[in-house]
Amino acid sequence: MTENNQENKKFTVSSSPHLNNEENVNKIMLHVILALVPAIGFSIYYFGWDSLFTILVAAGSCIATEFLVKKIRNQKVTDNSSLLTGILLAMTLPPGLEPGFVALGSVFAILVGKEVFGGLGNNIFNPALIGRAFLQASFPVKMTTWEPTKHSFIKAAAEASDAVTFATPLGAEKFGNGVIHGFSEYLNGLILGNTGGCIGETSALVLLIGGVYLLIKKYADWRIPVSIFSTVFLVGGLFWLIAPSAYPNPIFHLFSGGLMIGGFFMATDLVTSPVTKLGSWIFGAGIGLVVVLIRLFGGLPEGVMYSILFMNAFVPLINRYTRPNYFGEVK
């Protein structure tokens, strides 16, 4: 009887790693969303309720698109990855972008950024950034039109001059004479977020809070943001030392644009980042280098999105050539 029971036992065969703990995809996604709550709240305060509406449209469009794709494939939606994709995409969009463009970018993010590769775990590039890149390439004017914030001094200045748009700090530095020099300007403009930019990138402080939370909970590899920020600081600082009147100082690079949200929330994506320790250092350093090169010598004021997507393409090679030796392997 015992032998028959043993013969009838079924074993589940799955790919490695075979880990038995409480972590799962849903839990990780929810913690990343929780880490974004300070930035979401800040965006609503500074940009108004339109910011929340943009987030809801992006999240809803991503969820609906994935649901329809899974329905066609006779599969079920089993995780919150599409919700996170929608939130991250919305955080990289300018305030005031029309809902139709938001929905279009969200659909593209899920279809082309994730599902065309077979779904979560198979995608090569970060889906949210794929959606952002599509909108940037298709509607460059819409994606570079910045409205005054709801509560900032910039709104008062814009109204006084009958202006309806204004430049971001990177745009002002790139195309005009807008380099920030004083400490108070850094504190108000870049660190606290009293400046122009995308919905979720203006305040370095709230993004830093969320990023540190992810690192403490170990849902993000600390090597990636550390290598990104270190490389940006060192390379940007090198150019600044060579020609301080021509290039911004490295602190400006660290706290401006989408570096904080990209370094903590985009580059650390578990699917599209390296799995080895050395690979994480290489990956982050590559992102930081490309960011500085685009900002200083490219035709665009910002380069975080393109640098992450560029390095995403090298992740399979990085994983291959930085993997540890197999047990018993002799090179």
KOLNU-743928 format. One record per residue (C-alpha): residue number from 0; residue in one letter; x, y, z. Coordinates in Angstrom, 2 decimals. Each point is the difference from the previous one (the first is absolute). Layout:
# residues N
NUM  A  X  Y  Z
...
This chain:
# residues 331
0  M  0.00  0.00  0.00
1  T  2.82  2.35  0.88
2  E  1.81  -0.75  -3.25
3  N  -3.17  0.77  -2.02
4  N  -0.46  3.32  1.80
5  Q  3.60  0.96  -0.74
6  E  -0.38  -0.93  -3.67
7  N  -3.12  2.20  -0.28
8  K  1.72  3.08  1.39
9  K  0.43  2.84  -2.46
10  F  2.98  2.32  -0.01
11  T  -0.10  3.58  -1.24
12  V  2.87  0.77  -2.35
13  S  0.88  3.66  -0.47
14  S  2.95  2.13  -0.95
15  S  2.47  1.20  2.58
16  P  0.44  1.64  2.42
17  H  -1.97  -2.25  2.33
18  L  -0.64  2.40  2.87
19  N  -2.59  -0.49  2.69
20  N  -0.83  3.33  1.62
21  E  -2.77  2.55  0.29
22  E  1.17  2.18  -2.90
23  N  -1.99  0.04  -3.22
24  V  -0.50  2.26  -2.98
25  N  -3.16  1.62  1.36
26  K  1.64  0.87  3.30
27  I  3.05  1.51  -1.67
28  M  -2.13  2.08  -2.39
29  L  -2.15  1.31  2.84
30  H  3.07  1.03  1.99
31  V  1.39  1.88  -3.00
32  I  -3.35  1.78  -0.38
33  L  0.10  0.81  3.72
34  A  3.45  1.50  -0.46
35  L  -1.46  2.25  -2.72
36  V  -2.77  1.35  2.26
37  P  2.04  3.01  1.24
38  A  0.77  1.02  -3.59
39  I  -3.63  -0.51  -1.03
40  G  -1.25  2.14  2.90
41  F  2.56  2.68  -0.77
42  S  -1.01  0.09  -3.67
43  I  -3.66  0.50  0.93
44  Y  0.91  2.86  2.33
45  Y  2.18  1.80  -2.54
46  F  -1.75  -0.79  -3.27
47  G  -3.57  -0.32  1.23
48  W  -2.57  -2.76  -0.47
49  D  0.86  -0.27  -3.69
50  S  3.09  -1.86  1.15
51  L  -2.11  -2.65  1.74
52  F  -2.26  -0.23  -3.04
53  T  3.02  -0.66  -2.23
54  I  1.17  -2.76  2.34
55  L  -3.46  -1.59  0.04
56  V  -0.31  0.11  -3.79
57  A  3.45  -1.56  -0.49
58  A  -0.55  -2.69  2.63
59  G  -3.49  -0.83  -1.27
60  S  1.14  -0.19  -3.62
61  C  2.90  -2.31  0.89
62  I  -2.22  -2.30  2.06
63  A  -2.69  -0.13  -2.71
64  T  2.56  -0.71  -2.73
65  E  1.61  -2.84  1.90
66  F  -3.41  -1.45  0.89
67  L  -1.03  -0.07  -3.67
68  V  3.30  -1.56  -1.10
69  K  -0.26  -2.68  2.67
70  K  -3.62  -0.61  -0.97
71  I  1.00  -0.62  -3.61
72  R  2.71  -2.40  1.17
73  N  -2.41  -1.76  2.40
74  Q  2.16  1.06  2.92
75  K  -0.73  1.76  3.27
76  V  1.51  3.20  1.37
77  T  1.89  -1.21  3.05
78  D  2.04  3.00  1.09
79  N  -0.05  3.79  0.42
80  S  2.79  0.70  -2.48
81  S  -2.30  1.85  -2.43
82  L  -1.18  2.28  2.81
83  L  3.60  0.86  0.86
84  T  0.84  0.55  -3.67
85  G  -2.85  2.48  -0.33
86  I  1.02  1.93  3.10
87  L  3.65  0.18  -1.04
88  L  -0.92  1.10  -3.52
89  A  -2.26  2.74  1.36
90  M  2.79  1.23  2.26
91  T  2.20  0.58  -3.06
92  L  -2.59  2.05  -1.88
93  P  -0.34  3.80  0.00
94  P  -2.94  1.47  1.94
95  G  -2.93  0.93  -2.18
96  L  0.53  -2.71  -2.61
97  E  -3.34  -0.89  -1.57
98  P  -1.59  -3.31  1.14
99  G  0.02  -1.40  -3.54
100  F  3.77  0.24  -0.24
101  V  0.36  -1.49  3.48
102  A  -2.17  -2.98  -0.94
103  L  1.83  -0.49  -3.29
104  G  3.37  -0.12  1.71
105  S  -1.37  -2.41  2.61
106  V  -1.35  -2.40  -2.62
107  F  3.33  0.09  -1.83
108  A  1.89  -0.62  3.25
109  I  -1.89  -3.22  0.70
110  L  -0.34  -1.31  -3.55
111  V  3.48  0.76  -1.34
112  G  1.91  0.39  3.23
113  K  -1.15  -3.21  1.65
114  E  -2.58  -2.25  -1.64
115  V  1.68  -0.25  -3.40
116  F  2.89  -1.72  1.81
117  G  -2.34  -2.43  1.76
118  G  -0.92  1.89  3.15
119  L  1.64  0.84  3.29
120  G  3.43  -1.57  0.38
121  N  0.69  -0.21  -3.72
122  N  0.16  3.67  -0.93
123  I  3.40  1.45  -0.84
124  F  -0.78  3.69  0.55
125  N  -1.75  1.84  2.80
126  P  -3.65  0.22  -1.18
127  A  -0.71  3.41  1.54
128  L  3.02  1.52  -1.72
129  I  -0.98  -1.62  -3.29
130  G  -3.35  1.79  0.24
131  R  1.75  3.26  0.88
132  A  2.45  -0.38  -2.90
133  F  -2.89  -0.65  -2.42
134  L  -1.78  3.18  1.07
135  Q  3.23  1.98  -0.11
136  A  0.74  -1.12  -3.55
137  S  -3.58  0.37  -1.26
138  F  -1.04  3.23  1.73
139  P  3.17  1.93  0.92
140  V  -1.76  3.36  0.40
141  K  -2.63  -1.40  2.35
142  M  2.67  -1.79  2.02
143  T  2.09  3.14  0.45
144  T  -2.76  2.45  0.87
145  W  0.27  0.80  3.70
146  E  -2.81  1.72  1.84
147  P  0.54  2.13  3.12
148  T  -0.37  -1.89  3.26
149  K  -3.04  0.67  2.14
150  H  1.72  1.44  3.08
151  S  3.47  1.08  -1.13
152  F  1.61  3.35  -0.57
153  I  0.32  -1.03  -3.66
154  K  -3.76  0.33  -0.46
155  A  0.05  3.56  1.26
156  A  2.91  0.84  -2.27
157  A  -1.73  -1.59  -2.98
158  E  -3.23  1.87  0.65
159  A  1.86  3.29  0.42
160  S  1.55  -0.41  -3.44
161  D  -3.16  -1.40  -1.64
162  A  1.85  -3.29  -0.53
163  V  -1.75  -3.34  -0.10
164  T  3.07  -2.26  -0.01
165  F  3.51  0.06  1.43
166  A  3.29  -1.87  -0.21
167  T  1.14  -2.74  2.32
168  P  3.34  0.50  1.79
169  L  1.74  -2.31  -2.48
170  G  -1.61  1.76  -2.93
171  A  0.99  3.40  1.33
172  E  3.57  -1.19  0.52
173  K  0.16  -1.63  -3.42
174  F  -1.54  2.68  -2.17
175  G  0.26  3.16  2.09
176  N  1.74  1.65  2.90
177  G  -1.80  -1.82  2.74
178  V  2.69  -1.77  2.03
179  I  -0.84  -0.06  3.70
180  H  2.83  1.23  2.19
181  G  -1.25  0.89  3.49
182  F  -0.80  -2.44  2.81
183  S  -3.47  1.46  0.52
184  E  -0.76  -0.58  -3.67
185  Y  1.04  -3.64  0.32
186  L  -2.08  -0.43  3.14
187  N  -3.18  1.54  -1.42
188  G  0.34  -0.99  -3.62
189  L  1.56  -3.44  -0.22
190  I  -0.10  -1.63  3.43
191  L  -3.45  1.14  1.15
192  G  -1.41  0.00  -3.54
193  N  -1.08  3.59  -0.44
194  T  0.81  -0.12  -3.70
195  G  -1.22  -1.26  -3.33
196  G  0.14  -3.53  -1.29
197  C  -1.94  -3.22  -0.36
198  I  -2.64  -0.97  2.52
199  G  2.21  -2.22  2.10
200  E  3.51  1.33  -0.47
201  T  0.06  3.53  1.42
202  S  0.73  -0.70  3.68
203  A  3.18  -1.92  0.69
204  L  -0.88  -0.22  3.70
205  V  -3.22  -2.04  -0.30
206  L  1.61  -2.29  -2.59
207  L  2.96  -0.51  2.30
208  I  -2.36  -0.98  2.82
209  G  -1.71  -2.59  -2.21
210  G  3.30  -1.26  -1.38
211  V  1.51  -0.51  3.44
212  Y  -3.13  -1.92  1.01
213  L  0.52  -2.39  -2.93
214  L  3.66  -0.49  0.93
215  I  -0.85  -0.69  3.65
216  K  -2.65  -2.54  -1.00
217  K  2.53  -1.47  -2.48
218  Y  -2.41  0.26  -2.92
219  A  2.65  1.90  -1.96
220  D  3.70  -0.78  -0.43
221  W  1.84  2.86  1.72
222  R  2.97  -0.42  -2.35
223  I  -1.97  1.34  -2.97
224  P  -1.02  3.43  1.36
225  V  3.33  0.41  1.79
226  S  1.96  -0.69  -3.19
227  I  -2.30  2.27  -2.04
228  F  0.25  2.95  2.37
229  S  3.74  -0.49  0.57
230  T  0.74  -0.10  -3.72
231  V  -2.14  3.06  -0.72
232  F  1.69  1.90  2.83
233  L  3.54  -0.99  -1.03
234  V  -0.35  0.41  -3.76
235  G  -2.12  3.15  0.30
236  G  2.45  1.36  2.58
237  L  2.94  -0.67  -2.30
238  F  -1.48  2.12  -2.79
239  W  -0.95  2.69  2.52
240  L  3.56  0.17  1.32
241  I  1.33  0.30  -3.54
242  A  -2.40  2.78  -1.00
243  P  -2.21  1.22  2.89
244  S  -1.45  2.82  -2.08
245  A  -1.12  -2.36  -2.77
246  Y  -1.32  -2.98  1.95
247  P  -2.27  -0.27  3.06
248  N  1.42  -1.31  3.26
249  P  -0.58  -3.66  0.92
250  I  -2.54  0.77  2.72
251  F  -2.23  1.56  -2.65
252  H  0.22  -3.25  -1.99
253  L  -0.97  -2.11  3.02
254  F  -3.12  1.90  1.03
255  S  -1.36  1.14  -3.37
256  G  -2.15  -1.77  -2.55
257  G  -1.05  -3.61  0.34
258  L  3.21  -1.37  1.50
259  M  -1.48  -0.77  3.41
260  I  -3.14  -1.75  -1.24
261  G  2.00  -1.75  -2.71
262  G  2.76  -1.15  2.33
263  F  -2.27  -1.30  2.76
264  F  -3.13  -1.18  -1.81
265  M  0.81  -0.64  -3.68
266  A  3.55  -1.33  -0.15
267  T  -0.58  -2.35  2.95
268  D  -2.84  -1.84  -1.76
269  L  0.56  -3.65  0.91
270  V  -0.73  -1.26  -3.51
271  T  2.14  2.39  -2.04
272  S  3.02  0.39  2.29
273  P  2.96  -2.38  0.49
274  V  -0.16  -2.83  2.49
275  T  3.68  0.01  0.96
276  K  1.74  2.39  2.39
277  L  2.73  0.98  -2.44
278  G  -2.59  0.32  -2.74
279  S  -2.00  2.47  2.11
280  W  3.09  2.21  0.40
281  I  0.69  -0.09  -3.75
282  F  -3.65  0.62  -0.85
283  G  -0.28  3.02  2.31
284  A  3.31  1.49  -1.09
285  G  -1.05  -0.29  -3.65
286  I  -3.27  1.80  0.71
287  G  1.76  2.79  1.86
288  L  2.56  0.49  -2.77
289  V  -2.60  0.17  -2.77
290  V  -2.13  2.42  2.04
291  V  2.84  2.50  0.32
292  L  1.03  -0.34  -3.65
293  I  -3.55  0.63  -1.23
294  R  -0.54  2.93  2.35
295  L  3.27  1.71  -0.94
296  F  0.44  -0.88  -3.66
297  G  -3.34  -1.32  -1.28
298  G  -2.83  1.89  -1.60
299  L  -2.31  -0.61  2.95
300  P  0.28  1.50  3.49
301  E  -0.82  -3.33  1.70
302  G  1.39  -3.48  -0.57
303  V  -1.19  -2.25  2.85
304  M  -2.70  -1.77  -2.01
305  Y  2.22  -0.77  -2.97
306  S  2.95  -1.03  2.16
307  I  -2.05  -2.58  1.92
308  L  -1.54  -1.42  -3.17
309  F  3.44  -0.07  -1.62
310  M  1.51  -1.98  2.87
311  N  -3.06  -2.29  0.20
312  A  1.07  -1.35  -3.39
313  F  3.36  -1.07  1.46
314  V  -1.38  -1.79  3.06
315  P  0.06  -3.51  -1.58
316  L  3.66  0.48  -0.94
317  I  0.84  1.46  3.40
318  N  -1.62  -2.99  1.71
319  R  1.87  -2.44  -2.24
320  Y  3.46  1.44  0.53
321  T  -0.31  0.80  3.71
322  R  -1.59  -3.22  1.21
323  P  1.84  -1.94  2.70
324  N  1.50  -3.40  -0.81
325  Y  -2.32  -2.95  0.08
326  F  0.60  -2.46  2.82
327  G  3.00  -2.06  -1.03
328  E  0.63  2.06  -3.15
329  V  3.60  0.40  -1.13
330  K  0.72  2.87  -2.40
